[in-house]
Amino acid sequence: MPTKEEVLELEICECGNKNVAEAIKTFQETSLPYKKAKKLVTECEKSCCRAALLRVFDMAYTGQFDYDEIHRLIQLRHNKLGEILEMMKTGR
């Protein structure tokens, strides 16, 4: 598993060009509900990074961070996108 520092540097949302550390800081500094706070990180309306962002939001609220879980959710998103792109290339 990656280190805490490696997870904090991972890009959490391609749209907003923000990493995990920036998302945590944003969520900790706002009292907005998730839907509005998410827009501060993603700068969009898409839901491609919803699972990871929602968990980070919850973790920022409680103050307890599970970096392995964050990494797992980000990897799942990338794996799903890779699968979809591969299916589009091969026509399956």
A tleap script that builds the chain and sets N, CA, C and O, in Angstrom:
source leaprc.protein.ff14SB
mol = sequence {
  NMET PRO THR LYS GLU GLU VAL LEU GLU LEU
  GLU ILE CYS GLU CYS GLY ASN LYS ASN VAL
  ALA GLU ALA ILE LYS THR PHE GLN GLU THR
  SER LEU PRO TYR LYS LYS ALA LYS LYS LEU
  VAL THR GLU CYS GLU LYS SER CYS CYS ARG
  ALA ALA LEU LEU ARG VAL PHE ASP MET ALA
  TYR THR GLY GLN PHE ASP TYR ASP GLU ILE
  HIE ARG LEU ILE GLN LEU ARG HIE ASN LYS
  LEU GLY GLU ILE LEU GLU MET MET LYS THR
  GLY CARG
}
set mol.1.N position { 0.837 -1.194 0.000 }
set mol.1.CA position { 0.000 0.000 0.000 }
set mol.1.C position { 0.881 1.257 0.000 }
set mol.1.O position { 1.982 1.255 0.550 }
set mol.2.N position { 0.387 2.307 -0.614 }
set mol.2.CA position { 1.157 3.554 -0.655 }
set mol.2.C position { 1.203 4.228 0.715 }
set mol.2.O position { 0.389 3.946 1.595 }
set mol.3.N position { 2.164 5.112 0.869 }
set mol.3.CA position { 2.297 5.862 2.122 }
set mol.3.C position { 1.230 6.958 2.171 }
set mol.3.O position { 0.588 7.277 1.171 }
set mol.4.N position { 1.070 7.513 3.350 }
set mol.4.CA position { 0.118 8.613 3.546 }
set mol.4.C position { 0.439 9.770 2.593 }
set mol.4.O position { -0.460 10.348 1.982 }
set mol.5.N position { 1.718 10.097 2.476 }
set mol.5.CA position { 2.138 11.203 1.625 }
set mol.5.C position { 1.814 10.935 0.157 }
set mol.5.O position { 1.415 11.844 -0.571 }
set mol.6.N position { 1.986 9.681 -0.277 }
set mol.6.CA position { 1.670 9.323 -1.662 }
set mol.6.C position { 0.178 9.453 -1.926 }
set mol.6.O position { -0.224 9.924 -2.990 }
set mol.7.N position { -0.641 9.045 -0.976 }
set mol.7.CA position { -2.093 9.156 -1.131 }
set mol.7.C position { -2.509 10.621 -1.169 }
set mol.7.O position { -3.364 11.001 -1.969 }
set mol.8.N position { -1.917 11.438 -0.318 }
set mol.8.CA position { -2.268 12.864 -0.284 }
set mol.8.C position { -1.951 13.566 -1.601 }
set mol.8.O position { -2.577 14.575 -1.925 }
set mol.9.N position { -0.989 13.048 -2.364 }
set mol.9.CA position { -0.606 13.646 -3.639 }
set mol.9.C position { -1.432 13.140 -4.818 }
set mol.9.O position { -1.351 13.703 -5.910 }
set mol.10.N position { -2.230 12.078 -4.613 }
set mol.10.CA position { -3.040 11.533 -5.703 }
set mol.10.C position { -4.098 12.534 -6.151 }
set mol.10.O position { -4.683 13.248 -5.337 }
set mol.11.N position { -4.328 12.572 -7.439 }
set mol.11.CA position { -5.383 13.431 -7.980 }
set mol.11.C position { -6.734 12.813 -7.648 }
set mol.11.O position { -7.012 11.673 -8.021 }
set mol.12.N position { -7.566 13.567 -6.949 }
set mol.12.CA position { -8.869 13.035 -6.547 }
set mol.12.C position { -9.937 13.335 -7.590 }
set mol.12.O position { -10.926 12.612 -7.706 }
set mol.13.N position { -9.730 14.401 -8.342 }
set mol.13.CA position { -10.695 14.755 -9.389 }
set mol.13.C position { -9.959 15.398 -10.553 }
set mol.13.O position { -9.256 16.395 -10.391 }
set mol.14.N position { -10.133 14.808 -11.727 }
set mol.14.CA position { -9.474 15.330 -12.919 }
set mol.14.C position { -10.050 16.681 -13.330 }
set mol.14.O position { -9.333 17.524 -13.870 }
set mol.15.N position { -11.314 16.885 -13.083 }
set mol.15.CA position { -11.979 18.132 -13.489 }
set mol.15.C position { -11.413 19.334 -12.744 }
set mol.15.O position { -11.126 20.370 -13.344 }
set mol.16.N position { -11.257 19.187 -11.432 }
set mol.16.CA position { -10.790 20.297 -10.624 }
set mol.16.C position { -9.291 20.355 -10.464 }
set mol.16.O position { -8.760 21.301 -9.882 }
set mol.17.N position { -8.591 19.335 -10.985 }
set mol.17.CA position { -7.127 19.277 -10.868 }
set mol.17.C position { -6.664 19.389 -9.419 }
set mol.17.O position { -5.655 20.034 -9.137 }
set mol.18.N position { -7.392 18.769 -8.510 }
set mol.18.CA position { -7.051 18.842 -7.084 }
set mol.18.C position { -6.579 17.471 -6.602 }
set mol.18.O position { -7.036 16.428 -7.069 }
set mol.19.N position { -5.644 17.516 -5.650 }
set mol.19.CA position { -5.200 16.257 -5.061 }
set mol.19.C position { -5.955 16.016 -3.753 }
set mol.19.O position { -6.755 16.850 -3.329 }
set mol.20.N position { -5.697 14.887 -3.128 }
set mol.20.CA position { -6.406 14.496 -1.905 }
set mol.20.C position { -6.164 15.520 -0.799 }
set mol.20.O position { -7.096 15.887 -0.083 }
set mol.21.N position { -4.929 15.983 -0.651 }
set mol.21.CA position { -4.612 16.953 0.400 }
set mol.21.C position { -5.417 18.239 0.228 }
set mol.21.O position { -5.914 18.797 1.206 }
set mol.22.N position { -5.544 18.704 -1.002 }
set mol.22.CA position { -6.313 19.925 -1.265 }
set mol.22.C position { -7.794 19.711 -0.988 }
set mol.22.O position { -8.468 20.607 -0.481 }
set mol.23.N position { -8.299 18.533 -1.319 }
set mol.23.CA position { -9.710 18.230 -1.047 }
set mol.23.C position { -9.966 18.207 0.454 }
set mol.23.O position { -10.962 18.756 0.925 }
set mol.24.N position { -9.072 17.575 1.202 }
set mol.24.CA position { -9.218 17.523 2.664 }
set mol.24.C position { -9.225 18.932 3.237 }
set mol.24.O position { -10.078 19.270 4.058 }
set mol.25.N position { -8.279 19.746 2.807 }
set mol.25.CA position { -8.186 21.123 3.316 }
set mol.25.C position { -9.462 21.904 3.000 }
set mol.25.O position { -9.986 22.618 3.855 }
set mol.26.N position { -9.953 21.767 1.778 }
set mol.26.CA position { -11.184 22.451 1.373 }
set mol.26.C position { -12.354 22.023 2.235 }
set mol.26.O position { -13.110 22.862 2.724 }
set mol.27.N position { -12.508 20.708 2.424 }
set mol.27.CA position { -13.630 20.196 3.222 }
set mol.27.C position { -13.519 20.616 4.680 }
set mol.27.O position { -14.537 20.869 5.324 }
set mol.28.N position { -12.305 20.694 5.214 }
set mol.28.CA position { -12.125 21.089 6.611 }
set mol.28.C position { -12.404 22.577 6.826 }
set mol.28.O position { -12.776 22.991 7.925 }
set mol.29.N position { -12.228 23.365 5.792 }
set mol.29.CA position { -12.393 24.815 5.923 }
set mol.29.C position { -13.799 25.307 5.601 }
set mol.29.O position { -14.058 26.508 5.678 }
set mol.30.N position { -14.704 24.415 5.245 }
set mol.30.CA position { -16.053 24.842 4.894 }
set mol.30.C position { -17.082 24.169 5.789 }
set mol.30.O position { -16.861 23.081 6.321 }
set mol.31.N position { -18.190 24.836 5.936 }
set mol.31.CA position { -19.303 24.249 6.685 }
set mol.31.C position { -20.451 23.896 5.732 }
set mol.31.O position { -21.559 23.580 6.165 }
set mol.32.N position { -20.167 23.955 4.444 }
set mol.32.CA position { -21.176 23.644 3.435 }
set mol.32.C position { -21.497 22.150 3.441 }
set mol.32.O position { -20.656 21.334 3.818 }
set mol.33.N position { -22.714 21.794 3.022 }
set mol.33.CA position { -23.039 20.368 2.867 }
set mol.33.C position { -22.231 19.789 1.704 }
set mol.33.O position { -21.669 20.526 0.894 }
set mol.34.N position { -22.183 18.459 1.636 }
set mol.34.CA position { -21.344 17.781 0.639 }
set mol.34.C position { -21.565 18.281 -0.783 }
set mol.34.O position { -20.599 18.585 -1.483 }
set mol.35.N position { -22.804 18.369 -1.218 }
set mol.35.CA position { -23.093 18.720 -2.610 }
set mol.35.C position { -22.467 20.058 -3.013 }
set mol.35.O position { -21.947 20.196 -4.120 }
set mol.36.N position { -22.517 21.028 -2.122 }
set mol.36.CA position { -21.939 22.338 -2.429 }
set mol.36.C position { -20.429 22.348 -2.209 }
set mol.36.O position { -19.696 22.981 -2.969 }
set mol.37.N position { -19.965 21.654 -1.177 }
set mol.37.CA position { -18.525 21.595 -0.903 }
set mol.37.C position { -17.796 20.854 -2.022 }
set mol.37.O position { -16.661 21.190 -2.361 }
set mol.38.N position { -18.452 19.851 -2.592 }
set mol.38.CA position { -17.873 19.075 -3.701 }
set mol.38.C position { -17.525 19.994 -4.869 }
set mol.38.O position { -16.489 19.818 -5.511 }
set mol.39.N position { -18.373 20.958 -5.142 }
set mol.39.CA position { -18.144 21.873 -6.257 }
set mol.39.C position { -16.889 22.718 -6.042 }
set mol.39.O position { -16.257 23.143 -7.010 }
set mol.40.N position { -16.524 22.966 -4.785 }
set mol.40.CA position { -15.302 23.709 -4.502 }
set mol.40.C position { -14.073 22.906 -4.901 }
set mol.40.O position { -13.042 23.474 -5.261 }
set mol.41.N position { -14.184 21.590 -4.836 }
set mol.41.CA position { -13.066 20.715 -5.191 }
set mol.41.C position { -13.085 20.375 -6.674 }
set mol.41.O position { -12.065 20.491 -7.352 }
set mol.42.N position { -14.242 19.955 -7.180 }
set mol.42.CA position { -14.323 19.463 -8.559 }
set mol.42.C position { -14.501 20.558 -9.590 }
set mol.42.O position { -14.065 20.419 -10.733 }
set mol.43.N position { -15.139 21.648 -9.190 }
set mol.43.CA position { -15.462 22.750 -10.094 }
set mol.43.C position { -16.344 22.279 -11.247 }
set mol.43.O position { -16.320 22.860 -12.332 }
set mol.44.N position { -17.143 21.195 -11.000 }
set mol.44.CA position { -18.026 20.679 -12.040 }
set mol.44.C position { -19.235 20.007 -11.397 }
set mol.44.O position { -19.360 19.956 -10.174 }
set mol.45.N position { -20.123 19.494 -12.248 }
set mol.45.CA position { -21.332 18.807 -11.790 }
set mol.45.C position { -21.249 17.295 -11.975 }
set mol.45.O position { -22.198 16.584 -11.648 }
set mol.46.N position { -20.119 16.788 -12.500 }
set mol.46.CA position { -19.983 15.364 -12.800 }
set mol.46.C position { -19.911 14.539 -11.525 }
set mol.46.O position { -19.632 15.057 -10.444 }
set mol.47.N position { -20.168 13.239 -11.673 }
set mol.47.CA position { -20.120 12.351 -10.505 }
set mol.47.C position { -19.039 11.281 -10.636 }
set mol.47.O position { -19.090 10.266 -9.941 }
set mol.48.N position { -18.061 11.494 -11.520 }
set mol.48.CA position { -17.037 10.483 -11.781 }
set mol.48.C position { -16.187 10.177 -10.543 }
set mol.48.O position { -15.710 9.052 -10.396 }
set mol.49.N position { -15.994 11.125 -9.679 }
set mol.49.CA position { -15.146 10.917 -8.505 }
set mol.49.C position { -15.969 10.922 -7.207 }
set mol.49.O position { -15.422 11.140 -6.126 }
set mol.50.N position { -17.255 10.688 -7.314 }
set mol.50.CA position { -18.172 10.797 -6.181 }
set mol.50.C position { -17.792 9.917 -5.003 }
set mol.50.O position { -17.774 10.395 -3.869 }
set mol.51.N position { -17.490 8.648 -5.235 }
set mol.51.CA position { -17.226 7.711 -4.133 }
set mol.51.C position { -16.046 8.170 -3.284 }
set mol.51.O position { -16.139 8.218 -2.057 }
set mol.52.N position { -14.955 8.502 -3.928 }
set mol.52.CA position { -13.764 8.932 -3.192 }
set mol.52.C position { -14.005 10.270 -2.489 }
set mol.52.O position { -13.636 10.437 -1.327 }
set mol.53.N position { -14.618 11.211 -3.187 }
set mol.53.CA position { -14.867 12.525 -2.582 }
set mol.53.C position { -15.815 12.445 -1.393 }
set mol.53.O position { -15.598 13.112 -0.381 }
set mol.54.N position { -16.854 11.643 -1.506 }
set mol.54.CA position { -17.803 11.514 -0.405 }
set mol.54.C position { -17.129 10.929 0.833 }
set mol.54.O position { -17.377 11.379 1.952 }
set mol.55.N position { -16.271 9.918 0.629 }
set mol.55.CA position { -15.548 9.321 1.770 }
set mol.55.C position { -14.590 10.335 2.388 }
set mol.55.O position { -14.493 10.421 3.612 }
set mol.56.N position { -13.883 11.100 1.564 }
set mol.56.CA position { -12.966 12.112 2.088 }
set mol.56.C position { -13.746 13.178 2.850 }
set mol.56.O position { -13.302 13.646 3.898 }
set mol.57.N position { -14.906 13.560 2.327 }
set mol.57.CA position { -15.751 14.536 3.014 }
set mol.57.C position { -16.157 14.013 4.393 }
set mol.57.O position { -16.059 14.730 5.388 }
set mol.58.N position { -16.613 12.755 4.444 }
set mol.58.CA position { -16.999 12.142 5.725 }
set mol.58.C position { -15.810 12.059 6.683 }
set mol.58.O position { -15.943 12.329 7.877 }
set mol.59.N position { -14.658 11.686 6.150 }
set mol.59.CA position { -13.460 11.572 6.984 }
set mol.59.C position { -13.027 12.938 7.513 }
set mol.59.O position { -12.596 13.054 8.660 }
set mol.60.N position { -13.141 13.962 6.685 }
set mol.60.CA position { -12.783 15.314 7.126 }
set mol.60.C position { -13.733 15.767 8.230 }
set mol.60.O position { -13.322 16.468 9.154 }
set mol.61.N position { -14.987 15.375 8.138 }
set mol.61.CA position { -15.981 15.731 9.154 }
set mol.61.C position { -15.653 15.077 10.498 }
set mol.61.O position { -15.758 15.710 11.548 }
set mol.62.N position { -15.254 13.795 10.452 }
set mol.62.CA position { -14.945 13.079 11.697 }
set mol.62.C position { -13.514 13.305 12.162 }
set mol.62.O position { -13.205 13.120 13.339 }
set mol.63.N position { -12.640 13.705 11.242 }
set mol.63.CA position { -11.246 13.925 11.604 }
set mol.63.C position { -10.405 12.655 11.610 }
set mol.63.O position { -9.252 12.678 12.041 }
set mol.64.N position { -10.966 11.555 11.140 }
set mol.64.CA position { -10.237 10.281 11.088 }
set mol.64.C position { -10.112 9.858 9.632 }
set mol.64.O position { -11.113 9.640 8.950 }
set mol.65.N position { -8.871 9.743 9.162 }
set mol.65.CA position { -8.620 9.460 7.756 }
set mol.65.C position { -8.068 8.055 7.569 }
set mol.65.O position { -7.140 7.635 8.261 }
set mol.66.N position { -8.660 7.337 6.615 }
set mol.66.CA position { -8.213 5.999 6.240 }
set mol.66.C position { -7.613 6.128 4.838 }
set mol.66.O position { -8.327 6.060 3.837 }
set mol.67.N position { -6.301 6.313 4.782 }
set mol.67.CA position { -5.630 6.574 3.509 }
set mol.67.C position { -5.654 5.363 2.581 }
set mol.67.O position { -5.655 5.519 1.360 }
set mol.68.N position { -5.673 4.163 3.147 }
set mol.68.CA position { -5.787 2.957 2.323 }
set mol.68.C position { -7.140 2.928 1.615 }
set mol.68.O position { -7.221 2.562 0.443 }
set mol.69.N position { -8.190 3.310 2.317 }
set mol.69.CA position { -9.540 3.350 1.733 }
set mol.69.C position { -9.617 4.409 0.636 }
set mol.69.O position { -10.204 4.169 -0.419 }
set mol.70.N position { -9.032 5.567 0.877 }
set mol.70.CA position { -9.025 6.627 -0.130 }
set mol.70.C position { -8.303 6.133 -1.386 }
set mol.70.O position { -8.791 6.311 -2.502 }
set mol.71.N position { -7.145 5.518 -1.194 }
set mol.71.CA position { -6.378 4.987 -2.321 }
set mol.71.C position { -7.193 3.944 -3.081 }
set mol.71.O position { -7.217 3.954 -4.312 }
set mol.72.N position { -7.852 3.055 -2.367 }
set mol.72.CA position { -8.656 1.999 -2.989 }
set mol.72.C position { -9.771 2.598 -3.855 }
set mol.72.O position { -9.998 2.143 -4.976 }
set mol.73.N position { -10.455 3.605 -3.343 }
set mol.73.CA position { -11.552 4.219 -4.093 }
set mol.73.C position { -11.057 4.951 -5.344 }
set mol.73.O position { -11.716 4.922 -6.383 }
set mol.74.N position { -9.911 5.597 -5.245 }
set mol.74.CA position { -9.342 6.280 -6.409 }
set mol.74.C position { -8.923 5.251 -7.452 }
set mol.74.O position { -9.151 5.451 -8.645 }
set mol.75.N position { -8.314 4.152 -7.013 }
set mol.75.CA position { -7.898 3.093 -7.936 }
set mol.75.C position { -9.108 2.454 -8.617 }
set mol.75.O position { -9.060 2.157 -9.811 }
set mol.76.N position { -10.182 2.242 -7.874 }
set mol.76.CA position { -11.404 1.684 -8.463 }
set mol.76.C position { -11.922 2.570 -9.588 }
set mol.76.O position { -12.331 2.073 -10.638 }
set mol.77.N position { -11.904 3.856 -9.374 }
set mol.77.CA position { -12.377 4.797 -10.402 }
set mol.77.C position { -11.499 4.687 -11.646 }
set mol.77.O position { -12.011 4.634 -12.764 }
set mol.78.N position { -10.191 4.652 -11.461 }
set mol.78.CA position { -9.285 4.547 -12.605 }
set mol.78.C position { -9.455 3.213 -13.324 }
set mol.78.O position { -9.419 3.166 -14.554 }
set mol.79.N position { -9.638 2.137 -12.578 }
set mol.79.CA position { -9.827 0.821 -13.186 }
set mol.79.C position { -11.111 0.775 -14.007 }
set mol.79.O position { -11.130 0.209 -15.101 }
set mol.80.N position { -12.179 1.366 -13.485 }
set mol.80.CA position { -13.450 1.380 -14.219 }
set mol.80.C position { -13.314 2.193 -15.502 }
set mol.80.O position { -13.808 1.785 -16.553 }
set mol.81.N position { -12.649 3.339 -15.418 }
set mol.81.CA position { -12.460 4.157 -16.611 }
set mol.81.C position { -11.619 3.415 -17.633 }
set mol.81.O position { -11.895 3.480 -18.831 }
set mol.82.N position { -10.598 2.711 -17.171 }
set mol.82.CA position { -9.751 1.929 -18.068 }
set mol.82.C position { -10.534 0.825 -18.749 }
set mol.82.O position { -10.358 0.581 -19.943 }
set mol.83.N position { -11.395 0.159 -18.005 }
set mol.83.CA position { -12.227 -0.902 -18.572 }
set mol.83.C position { -13.156 -0.345 -19.648 }
set mol.83.O position { -13.310 -0.943 -20.713 }
set mol.84.N position { -13.764 0.785 -19.368 }
set mol.84.CA position { -14.690 1.393 -20.327 }
set mol.84.C position { -13.946 1.795 -21.598 }
set mol.84.O position { -14.430 1.560 -22.705 }
set mol.85.N position { -12.779 2.396 -21.440 }
set mol.85.CA position { -11.997 2.796 -22.620 }
set mol.85.C position { -11.569 1.584 -23.435 }
set mol.85.O position { -11.614 1.614 -24.664 }
set mol.86.N position { -11.158 0.530 -22.761 }
set mol.86.CA position { -10.759 -0.687 -23.461 }
set mol.86.C position { -11.936 -1.297 -24.216 }
set mol.86.O position { -11.779 -1.770 -25.341 }
set mol.87.N position { -13.117 -1.284 -23.594 }
set mol.87.CA position { -14.305 -1.812 -24.263 }
set mol.87.C position { -14.646 -0.985 -25.501 }
set mol.87.O position { -15.083 -1.524 -26.517 }
set mol.88.N position { -14.443 0.314 -25.407 }
set mol.88.CA position { -14.729 1.184 -26.550 }
set mol.88.C position { -13.740 0.916 -27.684 }
set mol.88.O position { -14.125 0.939 -28.853 }
set mol.89.N position { -12.480 0.665 -27.356 }
set mol.89.CA position { -11.459 0.392 -28.369 }
set mol.89.C position { -11.723 -0.912 -29.085 }
set mol.89.O position { -11.608 -0.995 -30.308 }
set mol.90.N position { -12.079 -1.932 -28.320 }
set mol.90.CA position { -12.255 -3.263 -28.902 }
set mol.90.C position { -13.662 -3.474 -29.455 }
set mol.90.O position { -13.898 -4.445 -30.173 }
set mol.91.N position { -14.580 -2.600 -29.139 }
set mol.91.CA position { -15.942 -2.707 -29.651 }
set mol.91.C position { -16.791 -3.763 -28.954 }
set mol.91.O position { -17.771 -4.244 -29.523 }
set mol.92.N position { -16.423 -4.130 -27.725 }
set mol.92.CA position { -17.202 -5.142 -26.981 }
set mol.92.C position { -18.322 -4.505 -26.219 }
set mol.92.O position { -19.078 -5.197 -25.539 }
savepdb mol mol.pdb
quit
